Amino acid sequence: MVDYQFTVGEILIQPYAEAIGPFTFDLSGQLPSGDDVASVIVASYLSSLDTTANLINGIPALAANVVTVYFDYPGAGLHGIHKLTFEYTLVSGAKDEADFWSVKVEDA
């Protein structure tokens, strides 16, 4: 089994979804004491296929170690379970990543 840093949950994205959210992801529990997130890049993957441009709407926002993401329906060709990867840089300069499983795309 793969370990993910966020509580396992599911976000369902269906046809006609556009700018659905906000969905928030708090990175605070994964940070060294006294350090904060300075920047973050969020990407999505369906198996090894990068689906970021199709699934994530706009540029995710960062405030007080919480990342806010909006989603779009990426089309029938991208149905399945997508993983979100958060690559972040801390104020101290340290870098790390966290994963969220799962964003389910389907015509339910």
Order of alpha helices (4+ residues) and beta strands (2+ residues): beta-beta-beta-beta-alpha-beta-beta-beta-beta
